[in-house]
């Protein structure tokens, strides 16, 4: 899920790693330089109920790309969030530097 983390006033990414919600991926999203539809976050693995801190170890990065808006979108669609997005993950220690992999 993508949501606004009100504790730090930033967009955040979160994904459960198991059905019980014991662990989750978490990252604060930042817009990519010179890109209008791409957001990047460094990822951490957090246990249930734990909050990220500056010393939480990083395990990788995620890149989220939103589709470009349709040129002839109706007024009702303007400003709406896209129904889909593309995600790519780079796992530290497993993938080559800047080697983005589809999840």
N, C-alpha and C positions, 0 to 999 in steps of 0.2 A: 504494500500500500504506500501511497504518497500522501503526506499530510503536512500541515504546518505545525511544527513543534513550538508551542507557545513559550516554553521555558527559555529558548534561545532565539525565538522569532526568526526561524529559518525553515525552509522546506526540508523534509526528511523522507528517507526511503526505509521501509521495514518489510521483511519477509520472514515468515516462520520457517524454521528448518525441519520441524517435525510436527506431527498431528497434535501432540500434547501441548505445544507452545513452550516447551522447556528451553529451547534456544531459538534465537532469531538473528538475522543479519540486520545491521543498522548502519545508516550513513546519512550525513547532512549533505543535501544537494547544492551544488554551485553551478551557475551557468558556465558553459565552456567558452573560452575566449574566441571571439570572432564568429560565434555560432548563435543562431536565434532559437533553434529548436533542440539543442543538446544540453543535457545536464550531467554532471559527473559527481560521484561521491566516493570517498574512501570508506571501506566497509570494516566493521567489527562484528564479532560474534558475542552476543550478550545472553546471559541466563535470564530466565523469567524473573521479572521484577527489578532487574538491574538497570541502571542508567549509564549511558556512556560518559566517560571522563576524558580528559586530555591524555591520560596515561593508558587508556584502553588500547591493547595491541591491535594493529591493523592486519587484516587477512587478505585484502585485495581491493579492487576498485570496481565500480559499476558505471556504465555509460548508458543513459536513457535518451533515446531520440524520439521526439514527437513528430507525427506526420505533418507535412505542410498543409495549411488550410486550402480547401477547394477554392478555386478562383471565382466560382459562381455560387457560393454558399448563400442560403436564404438568410433573412434577417434573424430568424429564430435560432439559426446555428452559429451565428457570430458570437464569439466569446465562450462557446461551449468547449468543455474538455474533450479531447479525442477519445474515441471508444477503444483505441488500441495504441500501443507504443512498442518500439523496438528496444530490447535491453541486451547489453553485452557485458560480460564479466571478465576480469583479469585476476587470477588467483596468484598471490605472491608465492614464490617457491615452486610453482607448478607450471606456469605459463611464461613464455619469453617476455622480456620487457616490452610494454605497449602492445602485447599480443591479445587482442580482444577476442573472446570466445562467446558464441551464443550459449545461453544457459540451458 
